Amino acid sequence: MKNFEQFIGSFSFDGRLAEIDIIVSIAHVKMLVKTRIINSYEGKKIVAGLASILKDLKKGWKIPKEEDIHFAVEKELIRRIGAVGGKMHTARSRNDQVATDLRLYIKDAAKTIENLLKDFQKILVKKANDNIDVIMPGFTHLQPAQPILAAHYLLAYVHMFQRDKERLEDCYKRVDFLPLGSAALAGTSFKIDRLYTAKFLGFKNISENSLDGVSDRDFAIEFVFCMSVISLHLTRFCEEIILWMNPEFGYISINDKFTSGSSIMPQKRNPDCAEVIRGKSGRIFGDLTALFTIVKSLPLAYNRDLQEDKPPVFDAFDNIKMCLEVMNDMIASLKFVKENTLKGTEKGFIAATEIADYLARNNVPFRTAHSIVRDIVLYCKRHSKNLSGLSICEFKKFSPIFKKDIFKYLNAKHIVDMKISYGSTSKKSIVKQIENIKRKLK
């Protein structure tokens, strides 16, 4: 095979770990000097060489390709400072080096996504506050159910993304273990100081078992799982954006830059960004499946299969980052069409539950009340009427309990204001929710 080295190599994708790999190597060399495994002169020369490579990388210089990024850095170091550069590899293996690099990468990536989620939550909270008087239909089974505040709807996603953020924070705890010092699989006979290296690199913990240290990829699977759930939640939001932009609903509008025109129909604006975000989920779910499949049935300790762990991690992170950046800007531009959302509450007999509750408050068993209101709705359908179009006489045909005050229970604003349970859709409840969320975001 002509391209055997290319086939088994990983430089094409792990090249993005170059800067992290150098930082890990600097930490390792400083530890070797501290523990007198190499002398101070050699250590300083190696660190200076690594620093020069890092400086050049930051300027845009590309490191020459090799089998993988670790070998590429080592070879470039030796080219620059001579054979002493080979001492950098003392008391370590590529196995524990790559595991350390990937953990550092995921730690940074997790913080980046956490910050984007926090920004998104702030946008949603502001949007909720700005639309605190907008009333819209709430849906179950995508059928009109009960009137809610648009702010209540937006805050539901704030809580959804709060769980995503907390899930990432929890994942971070398990990523935050230093495997460096595990060597190939059995540890090392050199008297190294793993705690020093961990502190230098910002790890809170060190791995307890060298076999597990080099072979564990649970942290990568968990990180991509977190990306998958974020993607899942974004698809739910995007689906509703797509639906509500449709003239059949007409509940919202977004800036035209997040849409595109049709190649043949000049009147159309297509919600392309929302659709692409929705479509990206399949790719990210695929990344999770890839990682599960790579790790499945692997014997201890390190196996070359594990070099394939990085593309799914990189891909999931890159795509979630892009999706959140676009989503943040798109939702910032979102506007509710108040007259359409309010008009939507007139469809689907959306006050029916309040009529049942009205009867229940007047000592009618709720199951009986439910049956009465079902008959009222059927009557309305047969006579092409809505609930607010009924007379008091018509209401009394179904129950003598009804009085003229029933009509205020048909008003969407009154229905919303009546919700007094904790976490409900009333304006008073929404104000409290916003206050609580703002405290969390601080």
Protein Blocks (a to p, Z undefined) as FASTA:
>chain_A
ZZlmmmmpmklmmmmmmmmmmmmmmmmmmmmmmnomacfklmmmmmmmmmmmmmmmmnop
acdddfblmlmmmmmmmmmnojmlmmmmgoiafklmmmmmmmmmmmmmmmmmmmmmmmmm
mmmmmmmmmmmmbccdddehhiafbdcdfklmmmmmmmmmmmmmmmmmmmmmmmmpcfeh
nlmmnopfbdcdfklmmmmnopabdcfbfklmmmpcklmmmmmmmmmmmmmmmmmmmmmm
mmmmpmklomaccdfklpccdfklmkbccdfklmmmmmmmmmmmmmmmmmmmmmgopacf
bdfklmmmmmmmmmmmmmmmmmmmmmmmmmmmpccdfklmmmmmmgghlmlmmmmmmmmm
nopafklmmmmmmmmmmmmmmnopafklpcfklmmmmomkbcfklmmmmpmklmmmmpmb
ghiabfklmmmmmmmmmmmmZZ
